[in-house]
Amino acid sequence: AHSTGTDALWAGLPILVPTNLLPMSSRVSASLLNAIGAPQLIATSLQEYEDLAVALISNKEKLLEVREHIRRSRWDAPLFDTLRWMEGWER
């Protein structure tokens, strides 16, 4: 969930998160998705997770829309703002 999730998002791949299954990695993944403005990929139950996965794979237009949002987030989302992170860390 940590660097693997970040790498997947940097590559423009959506990650789906069932927040109730794996507490630590789910929280990390949910945080990553919130940091790029994609909370719609966070599921609160296994059923919601499955429904979301099926909805995305069944609707290519929606999947492309989500992927494009993720790609655009590389340039302005806090998750990928290394300079801002570095400046905060140096304080």
C-alpha positions as CSV (number, residue, x, y, z in Angstrom):
1,A,0.0,0.0,0.0
2,H,2.8,2.4,0.7
3,S,5.3,2.8,-2.2
4,T,3.5,0.2,-4.4
5,G,0.3,2.2,-4.2
6,T,2.1,5.4,-4.9
7,D,3.9,3.9,-7.8
8,A,0.6,2.5,-9.2
9,L,-1.0,5.9,-8.9
10,W,2.0,7.7,-10.5
11,A,1.6,5.3,-13.4
12,G,-2.1,6.3,-13.8
13,L,-3.5,3.0,-12.4
14,P,-6.5,3.2,-10.2
15,I,-6.3,1.4,-6.9
16,L,-9.5,0.4,-5.1
17,V,-9.6,0.2,-1.3
18,P,-11.8,-1.8,0.9
19,T,-11.3,0.0,4.2
20,N,-12.7,-2.7,6.4
21,L,-10.4,-5.6,5.4
22,L,-6.8,-4.7,6.2
23,P,-6.8,-1.9,8.7
24,M,-3.2,-0.5,8.3
25,S,-2.8,-0.9,4.5
26,S,-6.4,0.2,3.9
27,R,-5.8,3.4,5.8
28,V,-2.6,4.1,3.9
29,S,-4.3,3.4,0.6
30,A,-7.3,5.5,1.5
31,S,-4.9,8.3,2.5
32,L,-3.1,8.1,-0.9
33,L,-6.5,8.3,-2.7
34,N,-7.6,11.3,-0.7
35,A,-4.3,13.0,-1.4
36,I,-5.0,12.8,-5.1
37,G,-8.6,13.8,-4.8
38,A,-10.0,10.3,-5.6
39,P,-12.1,9.4,-2.5
40,Q,-14.6,7.7,-4.9
41,L,-12.2,4.8,-5.1
42,I,-12.5,4.1,-1.3
43,A,-15.1,1.4,-0.4
44,T,-16.5,1.0,3.1
45,S,-17.5,-2.6,2.6
46,L,-16.5,-5.7,0.6
47,Q,-19.8,-5.4,-1.3
48,E,-19.1,-1.8,-2.2
49,Y,-15.5,-2.8,-3.2
50,E,-16.8,-5.5,-5.5
51,D,-19.5,-3.2,-7.0
52,L,-16.9,-0.5,-7.6
53,A,-14.6,-2.9,-9.4
54,V,-17.4,-4.3,-11.6
55,A,-18.6,-0.8,-12.4
56,L,-15.2,0.4,-13.5
57,I,-14.4,-2.6,-15.6
58,S,-17.9,-2.5,-17.1
59,N,-17.7,1.1,-18.1
60,K,-14.6,1.9,-20.1
61,E,-15.5,5.6,-20.3
62,K,-15.6,5.9,-16.5
63,L,-12.4,3.9,-16.1
64,L,-10.6,6.2,-18.6
65,E,-12.0,9.3,-16.7
66,V,-10.7,7.9,-13.4
67,R,-7.3,7.1,-15.0
68,E,-7.1,10.6,-16.5
69,H,-7.9,12.2,-13.1
70,I,-5.1,10.1,-11.6
71,R,-2.6,11.1,-14.3
72,R,-3.5,14.8,-13.9
73,S,-3.0,14.6,-10.2
74,R,0.7,13.9,-10.7
75,W,1.2,17.6,-11.3
76,D,-0.8,19.2,-8.6
77,A,-1.8,16.7,-5.9
78,P,-0.1,16.9,-2.5
79,L,0.9,13.2,-2.7
80,F,3.3,14.0,-5.5
81,D,4.4,17.5,-4.4
82,T,7.9,16.5,-3.4
83,L,9.1,20.1,-3.1
84,R,6.4,21.0,-0.6
85,W,7.1,17.8,1.4
86,M,10.8,18.6,1.5
87,E,10.2,22.2,2.6
88,G,7.9,21.0,5.4
89,W,10.4,18.3,6.5
90,E,13.3,20.8,6.6
91,R,11.4,23.1,9.0
